[in-house]
Every structure is written in C-alpha cells, then in structure tokens.
Amino acid sequence: MRKIWRDFVEGFILKHPALFSAVVIYLYYLFTTLDLFKKVKEGIVSVSDIFTHFDSLLWIWGVVVFIC
C-alpha cells in the first residue's frame, strides 16, 4: 500500500501540482454546490448561504495560489 501511495505522490502530485489542486478545488466546489441545491430544495437557503458558496471558490483559489 505504501508503494502505491508513494508512486501516486511522486508520479502525479509532485509532477502535476496544479492539476491536483484543480481536482481538489472542483471536487470541493461540487460538494458545496450539491449542498446548496439541497438547501434550495428544502427551502431553507439564505443570502449568506449563496454568498458563502460562491465565495468559497475564490478563497480556495487564493489558498492554492499562495501555497504553490
């Protein structure tokens, strides 16, 4: 298992950090979007929920740019 993880880290994450970051960001964005749609369907969405949803993408891009 360690060899598989090491090969993944050395083969993908270290060679393509921007691609890996994009995958993480968009997966996070997908899950927050699904949560937002769930709240809209239940009728308990507020303006702050919508702002937080779209603001999260900008914050995560900022963190990735800062780290990389």
Secondary structure, 3 states (H helix, E strand, C coil): CHHHHHHHHHHHHCCCHHHHHHHHHHHHHHHHHHHHHHHHHHCCCCHHHHHHHHHHHHHHHHHHHHHC
